[in-house]
Amino acid sequence: MKIITLLLFCFTTTSLFSQSRIGFDTLVVNYRIQDVVDITSYIPQIKGDINNMAKGRINADMKKYFKASIPLDSAAYVQELLNEYGLTTMEEFLEWKKSEFMADDDDESFKITYLSENLMNFTYSYQILPHGGRYQFFFESVLYDLQTGKKLEFDDFLTIERDSLISIFRKYGYRSEWQSDHDTPTLKVPIEENDAYVEDHIKYLFDQNGNSDCIDYYFTQKDNELQLMFKFQCAGPYLADYGISMIYLQPFITYSDFKNRYKLWGKDIYSLMGYDYLTLGNEIAFENYTITNSGSGFLLPYDNIAGWDEFGISICYSSSKAYYLFIKYQTVNDKRKSVITDILELDKHKLSSNSLNEFCETENGRDGEILALVKDTKGNPEYYTQVIKAWRANRKTGKFEPIKRNIVKRCSNETY
């Protein structure tokens, strides 16, 4: 059985994609067993300036979807083939093959949509036309975090109840209908009130025991708008595409880059109070300005002795300010969270000749809760003694509390 695989390379080109440092190579993979099967797949592989660990995870995972990346050895593959067609020997298989009843037409294709600096959507499609039958279609969509290589789930993007999503979808969603117009290959058709596919298939997103093969989702750009798309795979003889603009789902968006796109974080950084720091991206766009998440910070030591407590400080910057986020680490429903409990704001110009230091001592010795703005004296001293301002990161209240600067006797110089 020879399978001829047609690969369609579909890269979505947007301004974001063209500005990215990410590119792709094509890996040609063959799987052949003489007189039995001959498959060639062309598999995309990320290259460029992204985290090597994330790159390796994504590239290894994408390989798994292509037919030529069959993990079975030849004996195991042949046995599965015989079982599939109800045969017992290779002689029977070869005789049956001569009868041309096994003439198949197979196509596989993929599409990569670069959605933001941190997010890539990979979709894989496969279709087969059995001899004397009609096409069978298969579709899989994966959303990768480009920073970690992690595969994201639906609730990483939206927090919404099933009935709410169905209601909004019925009101603002549409069905994609193919047409022969080359310039407009698909037409948006409003969903009919009695369109049973909507409720029958969307429910599987929320049902862990449901038929997940009946629905998959992906994101794409249409008419300069971000669209949430669904493939209803149990809707009939073809894969039905339904979609809705993310504009109508803004109140439910939880993914950081999408919140940036629609400026959903609020007026300023203080809108982040109570947020999980781990859900923030590299940049957070507020109504009035944007901050950069430096990814740097430190943990508060436990009772001034060895070991660490469940509190820490993370640092972000705007064009004119530095922000120190008081973080409480906790586990909720077996999921690690880093809740922002308070924010300390400093003008950047105050840090040009000074530094904020966490290694400070009182007359009773080192106090791991104290932060002090100290004069950055010349000569790289072992200790800073000129304290300008000081605060206590109070673990009991989760707040930065101003304290008298003379309480602080000295602060260690990390670079000494």
GUTOR-324565 format. One record per residue (C-alpha): residue number from 1; residue in one letter; chain; x, y, z. Coordinates in pm, 1 decimal, decimal comma, always signed. Each point is the difference from the previous one (the first is absolute). Layout:
N
   num   residu   chaine         xx         yy         zz
   NUM        A        A          X          Y          Z
...
# end
This chain:
416
   num   residu   chaine         xx         yy         zz
     1        M        A       +0,0       +0,0       +0,0
     2        K        A     +156,2     +325,6     -110,7
     3        I        A     -124,4     +315,9     +163,0
     4        I        A      +75,2     +319,7     -186,3
     5        T        A       -0,5     +284,4     +245,7
     6        L        A      -74,7     +350,5     -120,0
     7        L        A     +122,1     +268,5     +236,4
     8        L        A     -151,9     +345,0      -14,0
     9        F        A     +218,8     +259,9     +168,0
    10        C        A     -231,7     +262,8     +143,3
    11        F        A     +174,7     +265,8     +208,6
    12        T        A     -216,1     +286,7     +112,9
    13        T        A     +185,7     +320,9      -81,2
    14        T        A      -81,9     +290,0     +227,7
    15        S        A     +195,3     +305,2     +109,5
    16        L        A      +79,3     -185,7     +320,9
    17        F        A     +128,3     -301,1     -189,2
    18        S        A     +222,6     +203,7     -230,3
    19        Q        A     +155,7     +179,9     +295,7
    20        S        A      +71,1     -322,6     +187,4
    21        R        A     +345,4     -146,8      +37,8
    22        I        A     -157,0     -343,0      -52,2
    23        G        A      +43,7     -193,2     -322,6
    24        F        A      -60,6     -356,2     -117,5
    25        D        A     +192,9     -282,0     -159,2
    26        T        A     -160,4     -297,0     -174,3
    27        L        A      +90,4     -346,2     +119,8
    28        V        A      -57,1     -273,8     -258,7
    29        V        A      -90,9     -330,1     +167,8
    30        N        A      -53,1     -330,9     -179,8
    31        Y        A     -167,2     -318,1     +120,3
    32        R        A      +25,6     -287,4     -245,2
    33        I        A      -59,4     -373,9       +5,4
    34        Q        A      +56,2     -159,4     -339,9
    35        D        A     -322,2      -95,1     -177,9
    36        V        A     -201,5     +112,9     +302,5
    37        V        A      +21,6     +371,0      +71,8
    38        D        A     +187,7     +304,9     -124,8
    39        I        A      -59,8     +325,3     +188,3
    40        T        A     +186,3     +329,5      -22,5
    41        S        A      -87,8     +289,7     +227,7
    42        Y        A     +133,5     +354,0       -0,8
    43        I        A       +7,0     +112,7     +360,7
    44        P        A      +48,6     +361,1     +116,3
    45        Q        A     +267,0      +66,4     +261,3
    46        I        A      +47,2     +328,3     +184,6
    47        K        A     +329,1     +181,6      -24,0
    48        G        A     +104,3     +342,5     +118,3
    49        D        A      +54,1     +194,1     +317,1
    50        I        A     -223,0     -171,9     +254,1
    51        N        A      +67,5     -208,4     +309,4
    52        N        A     +179,6     -321,3     -105,3
    53        M        A     -197,6     -213,2     +245,7
    54        A        A     -331,3     +136,1     -132,8
    55        K        A     +119,3      -42,4     -357,3
    56        G        A      +93,6     -363,6      +62,4
    57        R        A     -332,9      -78,9     +165,5
    58        I        A     -205,5     +156,2     -279,7
    59        N        A     +199,8     -157,2     -282,4
    60        A        A      -17,0     -346,0     +158,4
    61        D        A     -374,5      +31,3      +57,5
    62        M        A      -80,4     +119,3     -354,8
    63        K        A     +172,6     -306,0     -144,7
    64        K        A     -250,3     -229,4     +172,6
    65        Y        A     -291,3     +117,6     -215,6
    66        F        A     +145,6      -98,5     -338,0
    67        K        A      -55,2     -339,8     -159,3
    68        A        A     +365,6      -68,7      -78,0
    69        S        A      +93,3      +38,5     +366,8
    70        I        A     -156,1     -337,0      +78,3
    71        P        A     +165,7     -129,5     +317,1
    72        L        A      -64,8     -369,0      -77,3
    73        D        A     +260,5     -237,4     -137,7
    74        S        A      -83,3     -174,1     -327,1
    75        A        A     -130,5     -321,3     +158,1
    76        A        A     -235,5     +187,2     +232,2
    77        Y        A     -122,5     +223,9     -284,3
    78        V        A      -72,0     -296,2     -228,4
    79        Q        A     -186,7     -181,8     +276,3
    80        E        A     -220,1     +304,3      +64,3
    81        L        A      -65,2      +24,1     -374,6
    82        L        A     -105,6     -364,3      -18,7
    83        N        A     -226,9      +41,7     +300,6
    84        E        A     -157,4     +310,7     -152,6
    85        Y        A      -98,3     -183,0     -319,9
    86        G        A      -83,8     -333,0     +164,3
    87        L        A     +290,8     -187,4     -162,2
    88        T        A     +240,4     -253,4     +151,3
    89        T        A     +305,7      -20,4     -230,4
    90        M        A     +203,7     +227,0     -224,2
    91        E        A      -84,5     -225,9     -292,6
    92        E        A     -368,9      +78,1      +50,2
    93        F        A      +84,2     +369,5      +24,3
    94        L        A     +198,9       +2,7     -325,7
    95        E        A     -272,0     -191,8     -184,9
    96        W        A     -263,5     +239,3     +128,3
    97        K        A     +217,0     +293,0      -96,9
    98        K        A       +6,2     -121,7     -361,3
    99        S        A     -378,3      +14,2       -8,7
   100        E        A      +28,7     +382,7      +30,1
   101        F        A     -251,7       +7,0     +280,1
   102        M        A     +263,1     +171,6     +210,5
   103        A        A      +50,6     +297,7     -226,3
   104        D        A       +4,1     +295,5     +238,8
   105        D        A      +57,8     +370,8      -52,1
   106        D        A     +159,6     +163,3     +305,8
   107        D        A      +77,0     +364,3      +65,7
   108        E        A     +149,2     +166,4     +305,2
   109        S        A      +59,8     +368,7      +52,6
   110        F        A      +83,6     +244,6     +273,7
   111        K        A      -42,5     +365,4      +79,0
   112        I        A     +198,6     +213,8     +242,0
   113        T        A     -147,4     +321,3     +134,3
   114        Y        A     +226,9     +230,5     +195,9
   115        L        A     -238,3     +173,7     +242,9
   116        S        A     +239,6     +195,7     +222,3
   117        E        A     +358,9       +3,3     +121,0
   118        N        A      -93,0     -278,1     +240,9
   119        L        A     -259,1     -206,3     -186,7
   120        M        A       -3,3     -221,3     -309,2
   121        N        A     -294,7     -200,7     -132,5
   122        F        A      +84,0     -319,2     -192,1
   123        T        A     -279,2     -184,1     -178,7
   124        Y        A      +32,0     -335,6     -173,9
   125        S        A     -250,5     -135,0     -251,8
   126        Y        A      -20,7     -345,7     -151,5
   127        Q        A     -248,4     -140,1     -249,2
   128        I        A      -33,7     -337,1     -163,5
   129        L        A     -213,4     -113,8     -292,5
   130        P        A      -44,4     -378,4      +22,7
   131        H        A      -57,6     -191,9     -321,9
   132        G        A     -369,5      +13,6      -78,8
   133        G        A      -72,3     +209,1     +307,7
   134        R        A      -14,6     +367,5      +86,7
   135        Y        A     +247,1     +230,7     +170,6
   136        Q        A      +69,4      -30,2     +370,0
   137        F        A     +139,8     +309,4     +171,1
   138        F        A     +213,2      +39,3     +312,1
   139        F        A     +118,2     +319,6     +166,4
   140        E        A     +213,7      +87,8     +302,9
   141        S        A      +94,2     +339,1     +141,1
   142        V        A     +274,0      +79,0     +251,0
   143        L        A      +84,3     +335,0     +160,0
   144        Y        A     +360,1      +29,2     +118,5
   145        D        A     +146,1     +241,3     +252,7
   146        L        A     +318,2     +115,3     -176,4
   147        Q        A     +170,8      +80,1     +329,9
   148        T        A      -37,6     -346,1     +154,6
   149        G        A     -112,5     -233,4     -279,9
   150        K        A     -305,9      -87,5     +208,6
   151        K        A     -323,7      -96,4     -175,2
   152        L        A     -278,5     +231,9     +116,6
   153        E        A     -358,2     -102,7      +74,7
   154        F        A     -329,7     +176,1      -71,2
   155        D        A      -31,8     +136,0     +354,2
   156        D        A     +344,8     +161,9      -31,7
   157        F        A     -166,0     +244,0     -241,5
   158        L        A     -356,3      +37,8     +125,4
   159        T        A     -176,7      -42,0     +331,4
   160        I        A     -363,7      -41,4      -95,9
   161        E        A     -291,1     -227,9      +86,4
   162        R        A     -132,6     -235,9     -265,2
   163        D        A     -346,8     +154,4      -20,9
   164        S        A     +144,5     +351,8      -24,2
   165        L        A     +227,1      -98,3     -289,6
   166        I        A     -285,9     -172,3     -183,1
   167        S        A     -228,6     +301,3      +50,4
   168        I        A     +259,5     +250,6     -126,2
   169        F        A      +93,6     -229,0     -286,5
   170        R        A     -360,7      -29,8     -115,2
   171        K        A      -31,2     +378,7       -1,2
   172        Y        A     +331,6     +103,4     -158,2
   173        G        A     +152,7     -315,6     -146,4
   174        Y        A       +5,3     -110,0     -361,0
   175        R        A      +48,4     -301,6     -221,1
   176        S        A     +272,8       +1,3     -267,4
   177        E        A     -144,3     -102,3     -333,2
   178        W        A     +232,4      -81,1     -289,6
   179        Q        A      -61,6     +169,3     -333,8
   180        S        A     +171,4       +9,0     -337,7
   181        D        A     +105,2     +366,9      +17,1
   182        H        A     +382,9       +3,8       +0,4
   183        D        A      +18,1     +336,3     +179,1
   184        T        A     -248,3     -104,4     +268,5
   185        P        A      +24,7     -379,5      +35,1
   186        T        A     -218,5       -9,1     +312,1
   187        L        A     -314,2     +184,8      +89,7
   188        K        A     -116,5      +80,8     +353,1
   189        V        A     -353,4     -127,1      +41,9
   190        P        A     -188,3      +95,9     +320,8
   191        I        A      -87,7     -292,4     +220,8
   192        E        A     -361,4     -104,9      -22,8
   193        E        A     -198,8      -12,5     +323,2
   194        N        A      -62,9     -371,1      -42,8
   195        D        A     +359,2      -88,5      -93,6
   196        A        A      +34,7     -306,6     +223,8
   197        Y        A     +372,4      -40,0      -66,6
   198        V        A      +90,1     +294,4     +223,6
   199        E        A     -131,8     -139,2     +326,4
   200        D        A      +61,7     -363,0      -92,6
   201        H        A     +371,8      +58,9      -60,6
   202        I        A     +110,4     +292,9     +219,5
   203        K        A     -110,6     -193,3     +306,8
   204        Y        A     +289,5     -241,5      -55,7
   205        L        A     +246,9     +278,0      +86,1
   206        F        A     -133,7       -6,4     +356,2
   207        D        A      -67,2     -371,1      +42,2
   208        Q        A     +313,0     -191,2      +99,7
   209        N        A     -177,7     -326,7      -79,9
   210        G        A     -147,8     +122,4     -327,2
   211        N        A      +90,1      -86,7     -356,8
   212        S        A     +293,5     +237,0      -41,4
   213        D        A      +55,2     -129,6     -354,4
   214        C        A     -315,7     +184,3     -102,9
   215        I        A     +142,0     +349,3      +47,0
   216        D        A     +329,1     +183,0      -23,8
   217        Y        A      +75,1     +371,2      +16,6
   218        Y        A     +258,6     +239,1     -138,8
   219        F        A      +60,6     +372,9      -38,1
   220        T        A      +47,9     +193,9     -321,7
   221        Q        A      -10,5     +350,5     -144,3
   222        K        A     -291,2     +101,6     -221,1
   223        D        A      -83,6     +355,1     -105,4
   224        N        A     +276,6     +123,5     +234,5
   225        E        A     -181,0     -156,7     +294,6
   226        L        A      +99,4     -288,6     +221,3
   227        Q        A     -245,2     -285,9      -47,6
   228        L        A      -70,9     -303,7     +214,6
   229        M        A      -74,6     -286,5     -237,7
   230        F        A     -151,3     -342,6      +61,2
   231        K        A      +22,6     -312,1     -213,7
   232        F        A     -314,3     -205,7      +51,7
   233        Q        A     +135,7     -337,7     -105,2
   234        C        A     -314,3     -205,0      +58,9
   235        A        A     -227,3     +230,6     -196,2
   236        G        A      -34,0     -208,5     -311,9
   237        P        A     +201,9      -94,8     -309,4
   238        Y        A     +239,2     +296,2      +35,6
   239        L        A     +162,9     +200,9     +279,6
   240        A        A     -226,1     +294,2      +76,8
   241        D        A     +174,0     +326,7      +92,9
   242        Y        A     -171,6     +238,0     +241,0
   243        G        A     +147,3     +323,2     +134,3
   244        I        A      -49,8     +310,2     +210,1
   245        S        A     +196,5     +322,3      +37,0
   246        M        A     +184,5      +22,4     +331,7
   247        I        A     -144,9     +350,5      +32,9
   248        Y        A     -318,5     -162,4     +131,7
   249        L        A     +190,9     -208,3     +253,7
   250        Q        A     +213,8     +276,8     +152,5
   251        P        A     -148,6      -23,0     +353,2
   252        F        A     +110,8     -363,9      +17,9
   253        I        A     +354,8      +28,7     -140,1
   254        T        A     +271,2     -114,3     +239,4
   255        Y        A     +299,6      -44,4     -232,9
   256        S        A     +251,9     +280,6      +53,1
   257        D        A      +79,7      +82,6     -365,0
   258        F        A     -369,0       +9,2      -93,6
   259        K        A      -71,7     +228,4     +296,1
   260        N        A     +275,6     +229,6     -131,6
   261        R        A     -158,1       +2,5     -343,6
   262        Y        A     -330,3     +132,8     +134,8
   263        K        A     +150,8     +206,0     +287,4
   264        L        A     -188,8     -204,8     +258,9
   265        W        A     +242,5      +36,3     +290,6
   266        G        A     -153,8     +324,5     +117,8
   267        K        A     +122,2     +355,7      +46,1
   268        D        A     +338,8      -63,9     +160,9
   269        I        A     +217,5     -252,5     +180,4
   270        Y        A     -212,5      +12,3     +314,1
   271        S        A     -264,6     -188,0     -196,6
   272        L        A     +223,3     -306,0      +46,8
   273        M        A      -69,4      -22,7     +372,8
   274        G        A     -123,6     -351,6      +70,4
   275        Y        A     +114,7     -137,9     -338,8
   276        D        A     +209,2     -311,9      -36,1
   277        Y        A     +346,2     +124,3      -95,0
   278        L        A      +66,5     -325,3     -187,1
   279        T        A     -269,1      +92,0     -256,6
   280        L        A     +172,5     +325,1      -98,9
   281        G        A     +194,5      +17,7     -324,7
   282        N        A     +318,3     +187,2      -81,0
   283        E        A     -198,3     +318,5      -58,7
   284        I        A     -321,3     +125,9     +156,7
   285        A        A     -187,7     +274,7     -185,8
   286        F        A     -218,3     +228,2     +213,1
   287        E        A     -220,2     +284,1     -120,7
   288        N        A     +265,0     +262,7      +75,8
   289        Y        A     +333,2     -179,8      -40,1
   290        T        A     +174,3     -335,0      -43,8
   291        I        A     +228,9     -174,3     +245,6
   292        T        A     +269,0     -258,3      -61,3
   293        N        A      +20,3     -303,6     +223,7
   294        S        A     +372,7      -39,9      +66,8
   295        G        A      -37,8     -353,1     +135,0
   296        S        A     +239,7      +92,9     +279,7
   297        G        A      -58,2      +15,3     +374,4
   298        F        A      +75,6     -186,2     +320,5
   299        L        A     -160,0     -209,5     +273,1
   300        L        A      -33,7     +119,2     +358,0
   301        P        A     +210,0     -211,3     +239,3
   302        Y        A     -180,9     -192,6     +269,7
   303        D        A      +41,3     +153,3     +346,5
   304        N        A     +347,5     +129,5      -87,2
   305        I        A     +142,2     -353,8      -11,5
   306        A        A      +71,4     -251,6     -272,3
   307        G        A     -300,3      -98,1     -210,3
   308        W        A     -266,7     +196,8     -186,0
   309        D        A     -349,3     +111,0      +80,4
   310        E        A     -298,7      +18,4     -233,9
   311        F        A      +50,5     +369,7      -82,8
   312        G        A     +208,8     +176,9     -261,0
   313        I        A      +55,7     +322,8     -192,1
   314        S        A      -19,4      +29,2     -381,5
   315        I        A     +108,3     +303,1     -200,3
   316        C        A     -167,2     +173,1     -298,8
   317        Y        A      +81,2     +323,8     -183,6
   318        S        A     -179,3     +269,4     -197,3
   319        S        A     +178,7     +275,7     -190,8
   320        S        A      +28,4     +213,4     +314,2
   321        K        A      -73,5     -228,2     +296,9
   322        A        A     +126,3     -312,5     +171,8
   323        Y        A     -261,4     -218,5     +171,3
   324        Y        A      +63,8     -256,3     +271,8
   325        L        A     -280,0     -256,7      +26,6
   326        F        A      -60,0     -170,1     +334,9
   327        I        A      -79,0     -365,1      -81,0
   328        K        A     -159,9     -267,4     +216,5
   329        Y        A      +50,5     -354,8     -126,9
   330        Q        A     -279,5     -245,7      +67,6
   331        T        A     -154,6     -319,0     -134,6
   332        V        A     -367,2       +7,9      -99,8
   333        N        A     -166,2     -318,4     -127,2
   334        D        A     +343,6     -157,8      -53,3
   335        K        A     +103,6     +294,6     -216,9
   336        R        A     +286,8     +229,1      +96,8
   337        K        A      -94,8     +369,7       +9,4
   338        S        A     +198,6     +316,8      +68,9
   339        V        A     -246,6     +262,9     +120,3
   340        I        A      +95,1     +369,0      -16,6
   341        T        A      -85,7     +154,3     +339,1
   342        D        A     +164,9     +344,4      -22,4
   343        I        A     +209,0     +222,3     -229,4
   344        L        A     +284,9     +238,3      +83,0
   345        E        A      +60,4     +272,9     -259,4
   346        L        A     +328,4     +191,0      -46,2
   347        D        A     +103,3     +260,9     -255,9
   348        K        A     +278,6     -129,2     -221,5
   349        H        A     +204,3     +316,6      +46,1
   350        K        A      +23,2      -78,9     +371,9
   351        L        A     +173,8     -324,2      -94,6
   352        S        A     +257,2     +164,2     -227,9
   353        S        A     +237,7      +70,7     +290,3
   354        N        A     -171,2     -216,9     +262,2
   355        S        A     -107,3     -363,1      +29,5
   356        L        A     -277,7     -190,7     +172,2
   357        N        A     +159,5     -260,7     +224,1
   358        E        A     -153,0     -297,5     +178,6
   359        F        A     +305,3     -112,5     +200,3
   360        C        A      -45,8     +234,0     +295,7
   361        E        A      +71,2      -13,1     +373,2
   362        T        A     -141,4     +164,1     +311,2
   363        E        A     +165,3       +9,7     +340,3
   364        N        A     -141,5     -351,2      +51,4
   365        G        A     +172,6     -138,6     -310,5
   366        R        A     -122,9      -76,6     -349,9
   367        D        A     -370,3      +54,0      -67,9
   368        G        A     -120,9     -177,0     -313,8
   369        E        A     -318,7     +210,0      -27,4
   370        I        A     +176,2     +338,0      -33,4
   371        L        A      +55,8     +176,9     -331,0
   372        A        A     +207,9     +318,9       -1,9
   373        L        A      +78,0     +262,6     -260,6
   374        V        A     +371,1      +64,5      +58,4
   375        K        A     +252,6     +243,4     -139,2
   376        D        A     +208,4     -185,1     -256,3
   377        T        A     +336,4     +126,9     +123,4
   378        K        A     +315,6      -29,5     -208,8
   379        G        A     +272,9     -251,0      +62,5
   380        N        A     -220,3     -312,8      +21,3
   381        P        A      -20,5      -15,2     +383,1
   382        E        A      -85,3     -314,3     +193,0
   383        Y        A     -299,7     +174,7     +162,3
   384        Y        A     -224,7     +294,6      -84,2
   385        T        A      -68,7     +221,8     +300,5
   386        Q        A     -164,3     +305,5     -158,2
   387        V        A     -369,5      -96,4      +14,3
   388        I        A     -242,4     +232,5     -182,1
   389        K        A     -330,2     -186,9      +53,8
   390        A        A     -100,6     -336,3     +142,1
   391        W        A     -300,8     -233,6       -3,8
   392        R        A     -101,4     -323,9     +165,9
   393        A        A     -144,9     -273,0     -225,4
   394        N        A     -235,0     -116,7     +274,0
   395        R        A      -87,2     -364,9      -53,1
   396        K        A     -286,1      +14,8     +247,0
   397        T        A     -181,3     +278,4     -187,4
   398        G        A     +139,2      -59,9     -349,6
   399        K        A      +79,8     +373,7      -23,5
   400        F        A     +300,4     +226,9      -44,9
   401        E        A       +7,0     +214,3     +314,9
   402        P        A     +223,9     +310,8      +26,3
   403        I        A     +238,2       -7,8     +298,4
   404        K        A     +239,2     +254,8     +143,9
   405        R        A     +327,1       -6,9     -189,2
   406        N        A     +211,0      +16,1     +317,4
   407        I        A     -127,6     -346,4      +91,8
   408        V        A     +219,0     -133,2     -280,7
   409        K        A     +365,0       -7,0     +104,3
   410        R        A     +151,4     -130,3     -322,5
   411        C        A      -70,7     -203,0     -314,6
   412        S        A     +233,3     -249,4     -165,4
   413        N        A     +138,9      +75,5     -346,5
   414        E        A      -83,0     -298,7     -224,6
   415        T        A     +282,6      +82,3     -240,8
   416        Y        A     +270,7      +38,4     +266,0
# end
